[in-house]
Structures are given as C-alpha cells and as structure tokens.
C-alpha cells in the first residue's frame, strides 16, 4: 500500500494567536498552572500505559 502523508503542526505561538483568550498551553508546553501538575500528568501517563481508565486527579 502506498499513501501520501501530510504532517500538520501548530506551534505554541500559533496556538496563542488562534486562541488569545485561553491559557491552556500548559498541556503542550509543560508549564503546569499548579505545583501538583507534574504529579497528575505522570499519574495519567501511568494509567494510560496500564490501560486504566480512572482519572488521575
């Protein structure tokens, strides 16, 4: 099988321009809004790898 692949990339700067009133870039930049943010994202990753559908927070 042969197929064409196109990669679409949105930079964080472009995200800020596209959504100027939303500060949710922490998901993409790692600049979490709370001290426990790293704990939650790490727990969510472990849950994902384990196939666990529970919430990490």
PEDA-V953742 format. One record per helix or strand. SS is the DSSP state (a for helix, b for strand). FROM is the first residue (numbers start at 1). TO is the last residue. Records with the same first field share a line. If there is no record, write none. Layout:
SS=FROM-TO ; FROM-TO
This chain:
a=12-18 ; 26-29 ; 37-50
